[in-house]
């Protein structure tokens, strides 16, 4: 149902796959920039990178579901 609605809204599997790869890149960038935050005393500066990194599996799963829907 969600996949059908997303497809009707114009979201394609390629879009979601690109978002997944982008979230991995954003996670790495957030982690690298957290090094600067750690020097200023922030104990949880790298948590944002970890949080963003957890988006990728969900987005890859949605991309796969959309791809299968597009194949029908």
PQR file with spaces between the fields and no chain letter, atoms N, CA, C, O and H, PARSE charges and radii, in Angstrom:
ATOM       1  N    UNK     1       0.823   -1.185    0.000 -0.4000 1.5000
ATOM       2  CA   UNK     1       0.000    0.000    0.000 -0.0000 2.0000
ATOM       3  C    UNK     1       0.873    1.257    0.000  0.5500 1.7000
ATOM       4  O    UNK     1       0.650    2.168   -0.798 -0.5500 1.4000
ATOM       5  N    UNK     2       1.860    1.308    0.886 -0.4000 1.5000
ATOM       6  CA   UNK     2       2.772    2.448    0.940 -0.0000 2.0000
ATOM       7  C    UNK     2       3.577    2.558   -0.351  0.5500 1.7000
ATOM       8  O    UNK     2       3.769    3.650   -0.885 -0.5500 1.4000
ATOM       9  H    UNK     2       2.042    0.568    1.533  0.4000 1.0000
ATOM      10  N    UNK     3       4.042    1.416   -0.841 -0.4000 1.5000
ATOM      11  CA   UNK     3       4.841    1.406   -2.061 -0.0000 2.0000
ATOM      12  C    UNK     3       4.002    1.881   -3.246  0.5500 1.7000
ATOM      13  O    UNK     3       4.477    2.649   -4.082 -0.5500 1.4000
ATOM      14  H    UNK     3       3.886    0.529   -0.406  0.4000 1.0000
ATOM      15  N    UNK     4       2.761    1.423   -3.314 -0.4000 1.5000
ATOM      16  CA   UNK     4       1.874    1.846   -4.402 -0.0000 2.0000
ATOM      17  C    UNK     4       1.643    3.350   -4.345  0.5500 1.7000
ATOM      18  O    UNK     4       1.676    4.021   -5.377 -0.5500 1.4000
ATOM      19  H    UNK     4       2.375    0.799   -2.635  0.4000 1.0000
ATOM      20  N    UNK     5       1.409    3.882   -3.152 -0.4000 1.5000
ATOM      21  CA   UNK     5       1.177    5.318   -2.986 -0.0000 2.0000
ATOM      22  C    UNK     5       2.423    6.118   -3.374  0.5500 1.7000
ATOM      23  O    UNK     5       2.322    7.145   -4.045 -0.5500 1.4000
ATOM      24  H    UNK     5       1.382    3.337   -2.315  0.4000 1.0000
ATOM      25  N    UNK     6       3.594    5.644   -2.948 -0.4000 1.5000
ATOM      26  CA   UNK     6       4.838    6.328   -3.304 -0.0000 2.0000
ATOM      27  C    UNK     6       5.018    6.333   -4.817  0.5500 1.7000
ATOM      28  O    UNK     6       5.414    7.345   -5.395 -0.5500 1.4000
ATOM      29  H    UNK     6       3.676    4.809   -2.403  0.4000 1.0000
ATOM      30  N    UNK     7       4.726    5.196   -5.460 -0.4000 1.5000
ATOM      31  CA   UNK     7       4.861    5.103   -6.912 -0.0000 2.0000
ATOM      32  C    UNK     7       3.902    6.063   -7.615  0.5500 1.7000
ATOM      33  O    UNK     7       4.266    6.706   -8.600 -0.5500 1.4000
ATOM      34  H    UNK     7       4.404    4.374   -4.990  0.4000 1.0000
ATOM      35  N    UNK     8       2.689    6.154   -7.109 -0.4000 1.5000
ATOM      36  CA   UNK     8       1.705    7.079   -7.688 -0.0000 2.0000
ATOM      37  C    UNK     8       2.138    8.531   -7.524  0.5500 1.7000
ATOM      38  O    UNK     8       1.809    9.378   -8.354 -0.5500 1.4000
ATOM      39  H    UNK     8       2.392    5.632   -6.309  0.4000 1.0000
ATOM      40  N    UNK     9       2.878    8.821   -6.452 -0.4000 1.5000
ATOM      41  CA   UNK     9       3.359   10.184   -6.212 -0.0000 2.0000
ATOM      42  C    UNK     9       4.590   10.523   -7.055  0.5500 1.7000
ATOM      43  O    UNK     9       5.059   11.661   -7.029 -0.5500 1.4000
ATOM      44  H    UNK     9       3.145    8.133   -5.777  0.4000 1.0000
ATOM      45  N    UNK    10       5.116    9.550   -7.800 -0.4000 1.5000
ATOM      46  CA   UNK    10       6.249    9.797   -8.676 -0.0000 2.0000
ATOM      47  C    UNK    10       7.598    9.406   -8.105  0.5500 1.7000
ATOM      48  O    UNK    10       8.632    9.675   -8.717 -0.5500 1.4000
ATOM      49  H    UNK    10       4.736    8.626   -7.821  0.4000 1.0000
ATOM      50  N    UNK    11       7.601    8.774   -6.939 -0.4000 1.5000
ATOM      51  CA   UNK    11       8.857    8.322   -6.336 -0.0000 2.0000
ATOM      52  C    UNK    11       9.249    7.012   -7.003  0.5500 1.7000
ATOM      53  O    UNK    11       8.457    6.071   -7.039 -0.5500 1.4000
ATOM      54  H    UNK    11       6.761    8.556   -6.442  0.4000 1.0000
ATOM      55  N    UNK    12      10.459    6.948   -7.527 -0.4000 1.5000
ATOM      56  CA   UNK    12      10.951    5.743   -8.194 -0.0000 2.0000
ATOM      57  C    UNK    12      12.078    5.122   -7.384  0.5500 1.7000
ATOM      58  O    UNK    12      12.671    5.766   -6.519 -0.5500 1.4000
ATOM      59  H    UNK    12      11.102    7.712   -7.497  0.4000 1.0000
ATOM      60  N    UNK    13      12.357    3.879   -7.675 -0.4000 1.5000
ATOM      61  CA   UNK    13      13.386    3.163   -6.916 -0.0000 2.0000
ATOM      62  C    UNK    13      14.738    3.851   -7.021  0.5500 1.7000
ATOM      63  O    UNK    13      15.496    3.871   -6.051 -0.5500 1.4000
ATOM      64  H    UNK    13      11.876    3.355   -8.378  0.4000 1.0000
ATOM      65  N    UNK    14      15.050    4.411   -8.178 -0.4000 1.5000
ATOM      66  CA   UNK    14      16.332    5.117   -8.340 -0.0000 2.0000
ATOM      67  C    UNK    14      16.441    6.296   -7.379  0.5500 1.7000
ATOM      68  O    UNK    14      17.514    6.557   -6.834 -0.5500 1.4000
ATOM      69  H    UNK    14      14.434    4.395   -8.965  0.4000 1.0000
ATOM      70  N    UNK    15      15.353    6.997   -7.172 -0.4000 1.5000
ATOM      71  CA   UNK    15      15.359    8.133   -6.247 -0.0000 2.0000
ATOM      72  C    UNK    15      15.688    7.677   -4.831  0.5500 1.7000
ATOM      73  O    UNK    15      16.477    8.308   -4.129 -0.5500 1.4000
ATOM      74  H    UNK    15      14.481    6.785   -7.614  0.4000 1.0000
ATOM      75  N    UNK    16      15.070    6.570   -4.423 -0.4000 1.5000
ATOM      76  CA   UNK    16      15.269    6.083   -3.058 -0.0000 2.0000
ATOM      77  C    UNK    16      16.659    5.488   -2.894  0.5500 1.7000
ATOM      78  O    UNK    16      17.279    5.655   -1.844 -0.5500 1.4000
ATOM      79  H    UNK    16      14.428    6.057   -4.993  0.4000 1.0000
ATOM      80  N    UNK    17      17.165    4.790   -3.918 -0.4000 1.5000
ATOM      81  CA   UNK    17      18.531    4.275   -3.866 -0.0000 2.0000
ATOM      82  C    UNK    17      19.537    5.427   -3.743  0.5500 1.7000
ATOM      83  O    UNK    17      20.489    5.343   -2.967 -0.5500 1.4000
ATOM      84  H    UNK    17      16.662    4.654   -4.772  0.4000 1.0000
ATOM      85  N    UNK    18      19.324    6.485   -4.502 -0.4000 1.5000
ATOM      86  CA   UNK    18      20.211    7.655   -4.413 -0.0000 2.0000
ATOM      87  C    UNK    18      20.149    8.296   -3.028  0.5500 1.7000
ATOM      88  O    UNK    18      21.170    8.739   -2.502 -0.5500 1.4000
ATOM      89  H    UNK    18      18.550    6.553   -5.132  0.4000 1.0000
ATOM      90  N    UNK    19      18.966    8.347   -2.440 -0.4000 1.5000
ATOM      91  CA   UNK    19      18.838    8.889   -1.083 -0.0000 2.0000
ATOM      92  C    UNK    19      19.587    8.013   -0.081  0.5500 1.7000
ATOM      93  O    UNK    19      20.185    8.530    0.863 -0.5500 1.4000
ATOM      94  H    UNK    19      18.136    7.987   -2.867  0.4000 1.0000
ATOM      95  N    UNK    20      19.562    6.696   -0.275 -0.4000 1.5000
ATOM      96  CA   UNK    20      20.283    5.785    0.625 -0.0000 2.0000
ATOM      97  C    UNK    20      21.788    6.011    0.538  0.5500 1.7000
ATOM      98  O    UNK    20      22.474    6.078    1.558 -0.5500 1.4000
ATOM      99  H    UNK    20      19.076    6.276   -1.042  0.4000 1.0000
ATOM     100  N    UNK    21      22.288    6.126   -0.667 -0.4000 1.5000
ATOM     101  CA   UNK    21      23.725    6.382   -0.841 -0.0000 2.0000
ATOM     102  C    UNK    21      24.078    7.752   -0.272  0.5500 1.7000
ATOM     103  O    UNK    21      25.131    7.921    0.343 -0.5500 1.4000
ATOM     104  H    UNK    21      21.731    6.071   -1.496  0.4000 1.0000
ATOM     105  N    UNK    22      23.205    8.720   -0.477 -0.4000 1.5000
ATOM     106  CA   UNK    22      23.431   10.057    0.083 -0.0000 2.0000
ATOM     107  C    UNK    22      23.451   10.046    1.602  0.5500 1.7000
ATOM     108  O    UNK    22      24.220   10.783    2.219 -0.5500 1.4000
ATOM     109  H    UNK    22      22.350    8.583   -0.977  0.4000 1.0000
ATOM     110  N    UNK    23      22.610    9.212    2.211 -0.4000 1.5000
ATOM     111  CA   UNK    23      22.603    9.142    3.674 -0.0000 2.0000
ATOM     112  C    UNK    23      23.894    8.532    4.205  0.5500 1.7000
ATOM     113  O    UNK    23      24.359    8.896    5.284 -0.5500 1.4000
ATOM     114  H    UNK    23      21.985    8.613    1.709  0.4000 1.0000
ATOM     115  N    UNK    24      24.467    7.609    3.449 -0.4000 1.5000
ATOM     116  CA   UNK    24      25.768    7.055    3.853 -0.0000 2.0000
ATOM     117  C    UNK    24      26.833    8.144    3.793  0.5500 1.7000
ATOM     118  O    UNK    24      27.638    8.286    4.713 -0.5500 1.4000
ATOM     119  H    UNK    24      24.089    7.314    2.572  0.4000 1.0000
ATOM     120  N    UNK    25      26.832    8.909    2.707 -0.4000 1.5000
ATOM     121  CA   UNK    25      27.785   10.016    2.587 -0.0000 2.0000
ATOM     122  C    UNK    25      27.590   11.063    3.671  0.5500 1.7000
ATOM     123  O    UNK    25      28.560   11.558    4.244 -0.5500 1.4000
ATOM     124  H    UNK    25      26.178    8.793    1.960  0.4000 1.0000
ATOM     125  N    UNK    26      26.336   11.401    3.951 -0.4000 1.5000
ATOM     126  CA   UNK    26      26.040   12.374    5.001 -0.0000 2.0000
ATOM     127  C    UNK    26      26.479   11.859    6.360  0.5500 1.7000
ATOM     128  O    UNK    26      26.940   12.630    7.202 -0.5500 1.4000
ATOM     129  H    UNK    26      25.548   10.999    3.485  0.4000 1.0000
ATOM     130  N    UNK    27      26.337   10.564    6.576 -0.4000 1.5000
ATOM     131  CA   UNK    27      26.770    9.965    7.838 -0.0000 2.0000
ATOM     132  C    UNK    27      28.280   10.090    8.013  0.5500 1.7000
ATOM     133  O    UNK    27      28.763   10.422    9.096 -0.5500 1.4000
ATOM     134  H    UNK    27      25.963    9.937    5.892  0.4000 1.0000
ATOM     135  N    UNK    28      29.016    9.821    6.945 -0.4000 1.5000
ATOM     136  CA   UNK    28      30.478    9.942    7.006 -0.0000 2.0000
ATOM     137  C    UNK    28      30.882   11.384    7.252  0.5500 1.7000
ATOM     138  O    UNK    28      31.772   11.650    8.059 -0.5500 1.4000
ATOM     139  H    UNK    28      28.623    9.551    6.066  0.4000 1.0000
ATOM     140  N    UNK    29      30.235   12.319    6.564 -0.4000 1.5000
ATOM     141  CA   UNK    29      30.552   13.740    6.752 -0.0000 2.0000
ATOM     142  C    UNK    29      30.233   14.175    8.175  0.5500 1.7000
ATOM     143  O    UNK    29      31.011   14.903    8.791 -0.5500 1.4000
ATOM     144  H    UNK    29      29.511   12.102    5.908  0.4000 1.0000
ATOM     145  N    UNK    30      29.094   13.736    8.701 -0.4000 1.5000
ATOM     146  CA   UNK    30      28.726   14.098   10.070 -0.0000 2.0000
ATOM     147  C    UNK    30      29.724   13.522   11.070  0.5500 1.7000
ATOM     148  O    UNK    30      30.085   14.177   12.048 -0.5500 1.4000
ATOM     149  H    UNK    30      28.462   13.144    8.200  0.4000 1.0000
ATOM     150  N    UNK    31      30.162   12.301   10.817 -0.4000 1.5000
ATOM     151  CA   UNK    31      31.130   11.674   11.712 -0.0000 2.0000
ATOM     152  C    UNK    31      32.468   12.411   11.661  0.5500 1.7000
ATOM     153  O    UNK    31      33.085   12.655   12.698 -0.5500 1.4000
ATOM     154  H    UNK    31      29.869   11.769   10.023  0.4000 1.0000
ATOM     155  N    UNK    32      32.913   12.764   10.455 -0.4000 1.5000
ATOM     156  CA   UNK    32      34.187   13.465   10.331 -0.0000 2.0000
ATOM     157  C    UNK    32      34.142   14.848   10.984  0.5500 1.7000
ATOM     158  O    UNK    32      35.107   15.274   11.618 -0.5500 1.4000
ATOM     159  H    UNK    32      32.411   12.565    9.613  0.4000 1.0000
ATOM     160  N    UNK    33      33.020   15.538   10.824 -0.4000 1.5000
ATOM     161  CA   UNK    33      32.924   16.865   11.438 -0.0000 2.0000
ATOM     162  C    UNK    33      32.716   16.780   12.944  0.5500 1.7000
ATOM     163  O    UNK    33      32.938   17.759   13.658 -0.5500 1.4000
ATOM     164  H    UNK    33      32.236   15.192   10.309  0.4000 1.0000
ATOM     165  N    UNK    34      32.290   15.614   13.434 -0.4000 1.5000
ATOM     166  CA   UNK    34      32.112   15.474   14.879 -0.0000 2.0000
ATOM     167  C    UNK    34      33.453   15.446   15.598  0.5500 1.7000
ATOM     168  O    UNK    34      33.522   15.698   16.801 -0.5500 1.4000
ATOM     169  H    UNK    34      32.110   14.819   12.854  0.4000 1.0000
ATOM     170  N    UNK    35      34.512   15.142   14.868 -0.4000 1.5000
ATOM     171  CA   UNK    35      35.843   15.154   15.478 -0.0000 2.0000
ATOM     172  C    UNK    35      36.136   16.531   16.066  0.5500 1.7000
ATOM     173  O    UNK    35      36.732   16.653   17.136 -0.5500 1.4000
ATOM     174  H    UNK    35      34.456   14.938   13.891  0.4000 1.0000
ATOM     175  N    UNK    36      35.704   17.568   15.341 -0.4000 1.5000
ATOM     176  CA   UNK    36      35.887   18.938   15.822 -0.0000 2.0000
ATOM     177  C    UNK    36      35.043   19.182   17.067  0.5500 1.7000
ATOM     178  O    UNK    36      35.490   19.870   17.985 -0.5500 1.4000
ATOM     179  H    UNK    36      35.220   17.469   14.472  0.4000 1.0000
ATOM     180  N    UNK    37      33.833   18.633   17.115 -0.4000 1.5000
ATOM     181  CA   UNK    37      32.948   18.794   18.267 -0.0000 2.0000
ATOM     182  C    UNK    37      33.472   18.099   19.504  0.5500 1.7000
ATOM     183  O    UNK    37      33.254   18.562   20.623 -0.5500 1.4000
ATOM     184  H    UNK    37      33.470   18.074   16.369  0.4000 1.0000
ATOM     185  N    UNK    38      34.167   16.982   19.306 -0.4000 1.5000
ATOM     186  CA   UNK    38      34.712   16.263   20.446 -0.0000 2.0000
ATOM     187  C    UNK    38      35.782   17.074   21.161  0.5500 1.7000
ATOM     188  O    UNK    38      35.937   16.964   22.378 -0.5500 1.4000
ATOM     189  H    UNK    38      34.344   16.605   18.397  0.4000 1.0000
ATOM     190  N    UNK    39      36.511   17.875   20.422 -0.4000 1.5000
ATOM     191  CA   UNK    39      37.560   18.700   21.027 -0.0000 2.0000
ATOM     192  C    UNK    39      36.971   19.776   21.930  0.5500 1.7000
ATOM     193  O    UNK    39      37.611   20.234   22.877 -0.5500 1.4000
ATOM     194  H    UNK    39      36.384   17.964   19.434  0.4000 1.0000
ATOM     195  N    UNK    40      35.737   20.172   21.619 -0.4000 1.5000
ATOM     196  CA   UNK    40      35.110   21.221   22.431 -0.0000 2.0000
ATOM     197  C    UNK    40      34.384   20.647   23.648  0.5500 1.7000
ATOM     198  O    UNK    40      33.725   21.394   24.371 -0.5500 1.4000
ATOM     199  H    UNK    40      35.217   19.800   20.850  0.4000 1.0000
ATOM     200  N    UNK    41      34.488   19.357   23.886 -0.4000 1.5000
ATOM     201  CA   UNK    41      33.921   18.767   25.087 -0.0000 2.0000
ATOM     202  C    UNK    41      32.590   18.068   24.906  0.5500 1.7000
ATOM     203  O    UNK    41      32.017   17.612   25.895 -0.5500 1.4000
ATOM     204  H    UNK    41      35.023   18.750   23.298  0.4000 1.0000
ATOM     205  N    UNK    42      32.074   17.963   23.704 -0.4000 1.5000
ATOM     206  CA   UNK    42      30.794   17.290   23.478 -0.0000 2.0000
ATOM     207  C    UNK    42      31.019   15.780   23.459  0.5500 1.7000
ATOM     208  O    UNK    42      31.721   15.267   22.587 -0.5500 1.4000
ATOM     209  H    UNK    42      32.540   18.334   22.901  0.4000 1.0000
ATOM     210  N    UNK    43      30.430   15.074   24.409 -0.4000 1.5000
ATOM     211  CA   UNK    43      30.649   13.635   24.521 -0.0000 2.0000
ATOM     212  C    UNK    43      29.874   12.836   23.478  0.5500 1.7000
ATOM     213  O    UNK    43      30.226   11.689   23.204 -0.5500 1.4000
ATOM     214  H    UNK    43      29.860   15.491   25.117  0.4000 1.0000
ATOM     215  N    UNK    44      28.836   13.411   22.897 -0.4000 1.5000
ATOM     216  CA   UNK    44      27.999   12.661   21.953 -0.0000 2.0000
ATOM     217  C    UNK    44      28.005   13.295   20.559  0.5500 1.7000
ATOM     218  O    UNK    44      26.996   13.255   19.855 -0.5500 1.4000
ATOM     219  H    UNK    44      28.551   14.343   23.119  0.4000 1.0000
ATOM     220  N    UNK    45      29.120   13.869   20.167 -0.4000 1.5000
ATOM     221  CA   UNK    45      29.179   14.558   18.883 -0.0000 2.0000
ATOM     222  C    UNK    45      29.002   13.614   17.700  0.5500 1.7000
ATOM     223  O    UNK    45      28.488   14.028   16.661 -0.5500 1.4000
ATOM     224  H    UNK    45      29.940   13.901   20.738  0.4000 1.0000
ATOM     225  N    UNK    46      29.416   12.356   17.833 -0.4000 1.5000
ATOM     226  CA   UNK    46      29.324   11.439   16.698 -0.0000 2.0000
ATOM     227  C    UNK    46      27.972   10.738   16.590  0.5500 1.7000
ATOM     228  O    UNK    46      27.755    9.983   15.642 -0.5500 1.4000
ATOM     229  H    UNK    46      29.834   12.019   18.677  0.4000 1.0000
ATOM     230  N    UNK    47      27.076   10.959   17.514 -0.4000 1.5000
ATOM     231  CA   UNK    47      25.769   10.276   17.482 -0.0000 2.0000
ATOM     232  C    UNK    47      24.923   10.690   16.282  0.5500 1.7000
ATOM     233  O    UNK    47      24.138    9.886   15.780 -0.5500 1.4000
ATOM     234  H    UNK    47      27.252   11.572   18.285  0.4000 1.0000
ATOM     235  N    UNK    48      25.066   11.904   15.824 -0.4000 1.5000
ATOM     236  CA   UNK    48      24.315   12.339   14.643 -0.0000 2.0000
ATOM     237  C    UNK    48      24.721   11.500   13.433  0.5500 1.7000
ATOM     238  O    UNK    48      23.861   11.084   12.656 -0.5500 1.4000
ATOM     239  H    UNK    48      25.704   12.557   16.232  0.4000 1.0000
ATOM     240  N    UNK    49      26.009   11.250   13.264 -0.4000 1.5000
ATOM     241  CA   UNK    49      26.474   10.403   12.158 -0.0000 2.0000
ATOM     242  C    UNK    49      25.934    8.997   12.249  0.5500 1.7000
ATOM     243  O    UNK    49      25.571    8.405   11.233 -0.5500 1.4000
ATOM     244  H    UNK    49      26.707   11.588   13.894  0.4000 1.0000
ATOM     245  N    UNK    50      25.876    8.448   13.457 -0.4000 1.5000
ATOM     246  CA   UNK    50      25.327    7.105   13.640 -0.0000 2.0000
ATOM     247  C    UNK    50      23.839    7.103   13.323  0.5500 1.7000
ATOM     248  O    UNK    50      23.346    6.181   12.673 -0.5500 1.4000
ATOM     249  H    UNK    50      26.171    8.929   14.283  0.4000 1.0000
ATOM     250  N    UNK    51      23.115    8.128   13.776 -0.4000 1.5000
ATOM     251  CA   UNK    51      21.677    8.225   13.514 -0.0000 2.0000
ATOM     252  C    UNK    51      21.393    8.282   12.018  0.5500 1.7000
ATOM     253  O    UNK    51      20.527    7.563   11.519 -0.5500 1.4000
ATOM     254  H    UNK    51      23.515    8.877   14.305  0.4000 1.0000
ATOM     255  N    UNK    52      22.114    9.128   11.308 -0.4000 1.5000
ATOM     256  CA   UNK    52      21.903    9.247    9.863 -0.0000 2.0000
ATOM     257  C    UNK    52      22.295    7.950    9.164  0.5500 1.7000
ATOM     258  O    UNK    52      21.680    7.576    8.165 -0.5500 1.4000
ATOM     259  H    UNK    52      22.817    9.712   11.713  0.4000 1.0000
ATOM     260  N    UNK    53      23.306    7.264    9.674 -0.4000 1.5000
ATOM     261  CA   UNK    53      23.734    5.998    9.079 -0.0000 2.0000
ATOM     262  C    UNK    53      22.679    4.912    9.164  0.5500 1.7000
ATOM     263  O    UNK    53      22.685    3.982    8.358 -0.5500 1.4000
ATOM     264  H    UNK    53      23.806    7.568   10.485  0.4000 1.0000
ATOM     265  N    UNK    54      21.777    5.013   10.122 -0.4000 1.5000
ATOM     266  CA   UNK    54      20.724    4.000   10.235 -0.0000 2.0000
ATOM     267  C    UNK    54      19.612    4.197    9.209  0.5500 1.7000
ATOM     268  O    UNK    54      18.751    3.329    9.064 -0.5500 1.4000
ATOM     269  H    UNK    54      21.772    5.769   10.777  0.4000 1.0000
ATOM     270  N    UNK    55      19.615    5.309    8.503 -0.4000 1.5000
ATOM     271  CA   UNK    55      18.597    5.531    7.470 -0.0000 2.0000
ATOM     272  C    UNK    55      18.832    4.645    6.249  0.5500 1.7000
ATOM     273  O    UNK    55      17.875    4.227    5.597 -0.5500 1.4000
ATOM     274  H    UNK    55      20.314    6.014    8.620  0.4000 1.0000
ATOM     275  N    UNK    56      20.084    4.358    5.936 -0.4000 1.5000
ATOM     276  CA   UNK    56      20.425    3.658    4.690 -0.0000 2.0000
ATOM     277  C    UNK    56      19.721    2.311    4.539  0.5500 1.7000
ATOM     278  O    UNK    56      19.142    2.074    3.479 -0.5500 1.4000
ATOM     279  H    UNK    56      20.862    4.698    6.466  0.4000 1.0000
ATOM     280  N    UNK    57      19.729    1.412    5.527 -0.4000 1.5000
ATOM     281  CA   UNK    57      19.050    0.123    5.322 -0.0000 2.0000
ATOM     282  C    UNK    57      17.553    0.267    5.034  0.5500 1.7000
ATOM     283  O    UNK    57      16.998   -0.463    4.213 -0.5500 1.4000
ATOM     284  H    UNK    57      20.199    1.605    6.388  0.4000 1.0000
ATOM     285  N    UNK    58      16.912    1.210    5.714 -0.4000 1.5000
ATOM     286  CA   UNK    58      15.485    1.435    5.472 -0.0000 2.0000
ATOM     287  C    UNK    58      15.258    1.935    4.046  0.5500 1.7000
ATOM     288  O    UNK    58      14.341    1.484    3.361 -0.5500 1.4000
ATOM     289  H    UNK    58      17.363    1.804    6.381  0.4000 1.0000
ATOM     290  N    UNK    59      16.093    2.861    3.612 -0.4000 1.5000
ATOM     291  CA   UNK    59      15.937    3.394    2.261 -0.0000 2.0000
ATOM     292  C    UNK    59      16.252    2.349    1.200  0.5500 1.7000
ATOM     293  O    UNK    59      15.577    2.290    0.172 -0.5500 1.4000
ATOM     294  H    UNK    59      16.839    3.227    4.170  0.4000 1.0000
ATOM     295  N    UNK    60      17.274    1.521    1.436 -0.4000 1.5000
ATOM     296  CA   UNK    60      17.554    0.440    0.483 -0.0000 2.0000
ATOM     297  C    UNK    60      16.390   -0.551    0.427  0.5500 1.7000
ATOM     298  O    UNK    60      16.058   -1.049   -0.649 -0.5500 1.4000
ATOM     299  H    UNK    60      17.822    1.569    2.271  0.4000 1.0000
ATOM     300  N    UNK    61      15.773   -0.839    1.560 -0.4000 1.5000
ATOM     301  CA   UNK    61      14.610   -1.720    1.584 -0.0000 2.0000
ATOM     302  C    UNK    61      13.438   -1.132    0.815  0.5500 1.7000
ATOM     303  O    UNK    61      12.772   -1.837    0.057 -0.5500 1.4000
ATOM     304  H    UNK    61      16.043   -0.434    2.434  0.4000 1.0000
ATOM     305  N    UNK    62      13.187    0.151    1.007 -0.4000 1.5000
ATOM     306  CA   UNK    62      12.120    0.822    0.251 -0.0000 2.0000
ATOM     307  C    UNK    62      12.435    0.843   -1.240  0.5500 1.7000
ATOM     308  O    UNK    62      11.552    0.635   -2.072 -0.5500 1.4000
ATOM     309  H    UNK    62      13.728    0.723    1.623  0.4000 1.0000
ATOM     310  N    UNK    63      13.688    1.092   -1.568 -0.4000 1.5000
ATOM     311  CA   UNK    63      14.096    1.077   -2.980 -0.0000 2.0000
ATOM     312  C    UNK    63      13.877   -0.286   -3.607  0.5500 1.7000
ATOM     313  O    UNK    63      13.421   -0.387   -4.746 -0.5500 1.4000
ATOM     314  H    UNK    63      14.406    1.261   -0.892  0.4000 1.0000
ATOM     315  N    UNK    64      14.203   -1.335   -2.864 -0.4000 1.5000
ATOM     316  CA   UNK    64      13.993   -2.693   -3.362 -0.0000 2.0000
ATOM     317  C    UNK    64      12.509   -2.978   -3.561  0.5500 1.7000
ATOM     318  O    UNK    64      12.119   -3.570   -4.568 -0.5500 1.4000
ATOM     319  H    UNK    64      14.573   -1.253   -1.939  0.4000 1.0000
ATOM     320  N    UNK    65      11.678   -2.559   -2.601 -0.4000 1.5000
ATOM     321  CA   UNK    65      10.234   -2.763   -2.724 -0.0000 2.0000
ATOM     322  C    UNK    65       9.684   -2.010   -3.940  0.5500 1.7000
ATOM     323  O    UNK    65       8.865   -2.549   -4.684 -0.5500 1.4000
ATOM     324  H    UNK    65      11.995   -2.079   -1.783  0.4000 1.0000
ATOM     325  N    UNK    66      10.127   -0.781   -4.138 -0.4000 1.5000
ATOM     326  CA   UNK    66       9.686   -0.008   -5.298 -0.0000 2.0000
ATOM     327  C    UNK    66      10.163   -0.659   -6.603  0.5500 1.7000
ATOM     328  O    UNK    66       9.427   -0.702   -7.589 -0.5500 1.4000
ATOM     329  H    UNK    66      10.792   -0.344   -3.533  0.4000 1.0000
ATOM     330  N    UNK    67      11.374   -1.153   -6.594 -0.4000 1.5000
ATOM     331  CA   UNK    67      11.902   -1.810   -7.797 -0.0000 2.0000
ATOM     332  C    UNK    67      11.065   -3.031   -8.158  0.5500 1.7000
ATOM     333  O    UNK    67      10.745   -3.242   -9.328 -0.5500 1.4000
ATOM     334  H    UNK    67      11.971   -1.118   -5.793  0.4000 1.0000
ATOM     335  N    UNK    68      10.711   -3.829   -7.167 -0.4000 1.5000
ATOM     336  CA   UNK    68       9.865   -4.989   -7.412 -0.0000 2.0000
ATOM     337  C    UNK    68       8.487   -4.578   -7.898  0.5500 1.7000
ATOM     338  O    UNK    68       7.909   -5.238   -8.761 -0.5500 1.4000
ATOM     339  H    UNK    68      10.970   -3.657   -6.216  0.4000 1.0000
ATOM     340  N    UNK    69       7.955   -3.491   -7.350 -0.4000 1.5000
ATOM     341  CA   UNK    69       6.648   -2.989   -7.786 -0.0000 2.0000
ATOM     342  C    UNK    69       6.721   -2.513   -9.236  0.5500 1.7000
ATOM     343  O    UNK    69       5.796   -2.735  -10.018 -0.5500 1.4000
ATOM     344  H    UNK    69       8.424   -2.954   -6.649  0.4000 1.0000
ATOM     345  N    UNK    70       7.833   -1.854   -9.590 -0.4000 1.5000
ATOM     346  CA   UNK    70       8.003   -1.357  -10.957 -0.0000 2.0000
ATOM     347  C    UNK    70       8.142   -2.483  -11.957  0.5500 1.7000
ATOM     348  O    UNK    70       7.790   -2.316  -13.125 -0.5500 1.4000
ATOM     349  H    UNK    70       8.584   -1.673   -8.955  0.4000 1.0000
ATOM     350  N    UNK    71       8.648   -3.631  -11.523 -0.4000 1.5000
ATOM     351  CA   UNK    71       8.832   -4.767  -12.420 -0.0000 2.0000
ATOM     352  C    UNK    71       7.510   -5.454  -12.790  0.5500 1.7000
ATOM     353  O    UNK    71       7.428   -6.150  -13.803 -0.5500 1.4000
ATOM     354  H    UNK    71       8.934   -3.767  -10.575  0.4000 1.0000
ATOM     355  N    UNK    72       6.487   -5.254  -11.967 -0.4000 1.5000
ATOM     356  CA   UNK    72       5.171   -5.855  -12.251 -0.0000 2.0000
ATOM     357  C    UNK    72       4.440   -5.137  -13.317  0.5500 1.7000
ATOM     358  O    UNK    72       3.324   -5.521  -13.667 -0.5500 1.4000
ATOM     359  H    UNK    72       6.553   -4.689  -11.145  0.4000 1.0000
